[in-house]
Amino acid sequence: MTGPVGSTVHSASAGKAWPVKIVVTGGAGFIGANLCAELATRPGVERLTVLDDLSTGDEGNLSGVDVELIRSSILDAGVVHRVVGAADAVVHLAARPSVPRSVADPMASHHVNATGTMHVLEACREHGAYLVAASSSSVYGDAPALPKHEELPTRPRSPYAASKLATEAYVLAYGATYRMPVLAFRFFNVYGELQPAGHAYAAVVPTFIDAALRGLPLPVYGDGRQTRDFTYVGSVVEVLADAVLRRVECDRPVNLAFGSRTSIVDLAGELSVVFGRTLDIAWQSERAGDVRDSQAADGLLRELFPDVSPVPLAVGLVRTVAWFHGRPGSAVTVVSPTGPDVVPLGEMASELLPALAGVELRAFRATADYDDEPWQIENFVRPLPGKTELSLVAMVAGAPVGFLVASRRPEGVHVHRLAVDPGHRREGIAAGLLTRLVAETDGTVTVVCHPDNTPALDLYLRAGFRTVGATEAGKVLLAMPQRRAEPAGV
Ligand SMILES: NC(=O)c1ccc[n+]([C@@H]2O[C@H](COP(=O)([O-])OP(=O)(O)OC[C@H]3O[C@@H](n4cnc5c(N)ncnc54)[C@H](O)[C@@H]3O)[C@@H](O)[C@H]2O)c1
């Protein structure tokens, strides 16, 4: 395969076929532990080994994941050779991350990020292992061009950025010199579950969420207009897992982000939407080493990984906030509602609609303000033993096109089925059903949604639901506070 500007890229090399034994350096860290959880579910992975000194990572991040953890530094060449010698592929994530940390101690960042990478490369060279490594968008520095494409000159503005440039330069140089199968990714601002808050070097998303949960203002450095390409960790690990299992190679660095551009104040705004209240800002002076704007050109990534579909920021933030809610010590009550999941939009549960035949429907005023299709919502209440079930059905020209089933629970009205005929404008009808339900009830309406059900999460957010917690099964709990109903009519 030939890349867009003449570089050579390959996928699905003739290297070792499945099953593969994989080493993840830094695998107890934020991205590494998410990756291990993903790889553990993939067919073809025979063994997973993590090499991590737990300097910023945490053994607890790997609980429940079938991995062997070797607690050691990548600066110990003997251990690196022994561990890599038993593997077919290495995902090299171990590093001293963070710009401010490197400003405080540049030599330590150099040792781990540059010298440590050399140890990993030497071991891969000796044992013939495939290598995927993490570089960083910080290598672009403050070059003004946007989006950042891989052919731009690099201009590191911090010791961290310089050390990550050394990481990728060595990886690609080994690939060229020794004809080794390698791939160097430039990560942008990755966020998501397991990313820690509460320390001086924490990244912006967990810092904001943590502050919001404590009722504190969000700390914003400078004017807050600096922009970032926030990438949900689930999207990053999907690409990493695909890369290692297909042994994707490239002779130049590849951006691992999808070309979005969000300012820090807009991020605060997105989180205000997720939390359902305006989050205050505590303005701080500008930080040394921070770049102004960052946005990836994603052409090469899309060429190498055409099937990947990134999780939108709003949905990724909901999942992340839900994870924060569900952590031990969280101030938010974790509930464990019963009942089936929300039916994914587009799956019309046709079994329910015939059940409406003969039920006396009470019509409400049509609320067709979401789209131009004339539709109305009707209601039937079907008392079931032990609970009151509320059901709403949306009708177009007398025919049912969607429905919602909910029941009253001590913690509020709980939606457990929502389906809309894919032949109609689904978002508008589904949002209309939810709005109508809220207007009909006298308590908080809650819904439980699988975190991977992106269309449904997106829909709930647009309908005004806010993340309030997580269930014990790891699902997202969203709520919409009760609003006063308009007089029902017709
Ligand atoms: N998170 C981001 O937004 C982002 C952006 C750009 C690049 N990256 C890169 O992605 C990689 C993973 O970052 P992360 O966000 O998961 O950070 P992290 O701090 O959670 O993970 C790094 C892991 O490496 C381990 N480690 C550090 N020094 C080590 C050593 N000498 N030997 C063995 N293990 C060591 C740490 O204990 C930790 O588990 C890093 O290479 C980082 O530079 C991350």
The ligand as an SDF file (V2000), in Angstrom:
LIG
                    3D

 44 48  0  0  0  0  0  0  0  0999 V2000
   -2.8330   10.3690   27.6690 N   0  0  0  0  0  0  0  0  0  0  0  0
   -2.5710   11.1560   26.6290 C   0  0  0  0  0  0  0  0  0  0  0  0
   -3.3560   12.0390   26.3000 O   0  0  0  0  0  0  0  0  0  0  0  0
   -1.3050   10.9650   25.8290 C   0  0  0  0  0  0  0  0  0  0  0  0
   -1.0220   11.8870   24.8070 C   0  0  0  0  0  0  0  0  0  0  0  0
    0.1230   11.7170   24.0650 C   0  0  0  0  0  0  0  0  0  0  0  0
    0.9580   10.6420   24.3060 C   0  0  0  0  0  0  0  0  0  0  0  0
    0.6700    9.7730   25.3190 N   0  0  0  0  0  0  0  0  0  0  0  0
    1.5990    8.6650   25.5340 C   0  0  0  0  0  0  0  0  0  0  0  0
    0.8460    7.4860   25.7440 O   0  0  0  0  0  0  0  0  0  0  0  0
    1.5340    6.6230   26.6230 C   0  0  0  0  0  0  0  0  0  0  0  0
    0.6190    6.1980   27.7460 C   0  0  0  0  0  0  0  0  0  0  0  0
    0.2110    7.3670   28.4540 O   0  0  0  0  0  0  0  0  0  0  0  0
   -0.8890    7.3460   29.6120 P   0  0  0  0  0  0  0  0  0  0  0  0
   -1.6980    8.5540   29.4460 O   0  0  0  0  0  0  0  0  0  0  0  0
   -1.5520    6.0260   29.6760 O   0  0  0  0  0  0  0  0  0  0  0  0
    0.0300    7.5960   30.8920 O   0  0  0  0  0  0  0  0  0  0  0  0
    0.1810    6.7360   32.2210 P   0  0  0  0  0  0  0  0  0  0  0  0
    1.1050    7.5150   33.1210 O   0  0  0  0  0  0  0  0  0  0  0  0
   -1.1330    6.3700   32.7820 O   0  0  0  0  0  0  0  0  0  0  0  0
    0.9020    5.4440   31.7110 O   0  0  0  0  0  0  0  0  0  0  0  0
    2.2920    5.3080   31.6070 C   0  0  0  0  0  0  0  0  0  0  0  0
    2.6600    3.9880   32.2450 C   0  0  0  0  0  0  0  0  0  0  0  0
    4.0610    3.7800   32.0910 O   0  0  0  0  0  0  0  0  0  0  0  0
    4.5660    3.2990   33.3310 C   0  0  0  0  0  0  0  0  0  0  0  0
    5.9860    3.6560   33.3980 N   0  0  0  0  0  0  0  0  0  0  0  0
    6.5310    4.8840   33.5480 C   0  0  0  0  0  0  0  0  0  0  0  0
    7.8680    4.7880   33.5770 N   0  0  0  0  0  0  0  0  0  0  0  0
    8.1730    3.4730   33.4300 C   0  0  0  0  0  0  0  0  0  0  0  0
    9.3710    2.7430   33.3960 C   0  0  0  0  0  0  0  0  0  0  0  0
   10.5520    3.3530   33.5170 N   0  0  0  0  0  0  0  0  0  0  0  0
    9.3160    1.4080   33.2370 N   0  0  0  0  0  0  0  0  0  0  0  0
    8.1210    0.7740   33.1160 C   0  0  0  0  0  0  0  0  0  0  0  0
    6.9450    1.4180   33.1710 N   0  0  0  0  0  0  0  0  0  0  0  0
    6.9720    2.7470   33.3140 C   0  0  0  0  0  0  0  0  0  0  0  0
    3.7390    3.9950   34.3810 C   0  0  0  0  0  0  0  0  0  0  0  0
    3.7720    3.3480   35.6410 O   0  0  0  0  0  0  0  0  0  0  0  0
    2.3620    3.9570   33.7400 C   0  0  0  0  0  0  0  0  0  0  0  0
    1.6730    2.7720   34.0680 O   0  0  0  0  0  0  0  0  0  0  0  0
    2.7730    7.3720   27.0510 C   0  0  0  0  0  0  0  0  0  0  0  0
    3.8360    6.9630   26.2450 O   0  0  0  0  0  0  0  0  0  0  0  0
    2.4530    8.8120   26.7730 C   0  0  0  0  0  0  0  0  0  0  0  0
    3.6080    9.5830   26.5370 O   0  0  0  0  0  0  0  0  0  0  0  0
   -0.4340    9.9210   26.0770 C   0  0  0  0  0  0  0  0  0  0  0  0
  1  2  1  0
  2  3  2  0
  2  4  1  0
  4  5  1  0
  4 44  2  0
  5  6  2  0
  6  7  1  0
  7  8  2  0
  8  9  1  0
  8 44  1  0
  9 10  1  0
  9 42  1  0
 10 11  1  0
 11 12  1  0
 11 40  1  0
 12 13  1  0
 13 14  1  0
 14 15  2  0
 14 16  1  0
 14 17  1  0
 17 18  1  0
 18 19  2  0
 18 20  1  0
 18 21  1  0
 21 22  1  0
 22 23  1  0
 23 24  1  0
 23 38  1  0
 24 25  1  0
 25 26  1  0
 25 36  1  0
 26 27  1  0
 26 35  1  0
 27 28  2  0
 28 29  1  0
 29 30  1  0
 29 35  2  0
 30 31  1  0
 30 32  2  0
 32 33  1  0
 33 34  2  0
 34 35  1  0
 36 37  1  0
 36 38  1  0
 38 39  1  0
 40 41  1  0
 40 42  1  0
 42 43  1  0
M  CHG  2   8   1  16  -1
M  END
$$$$
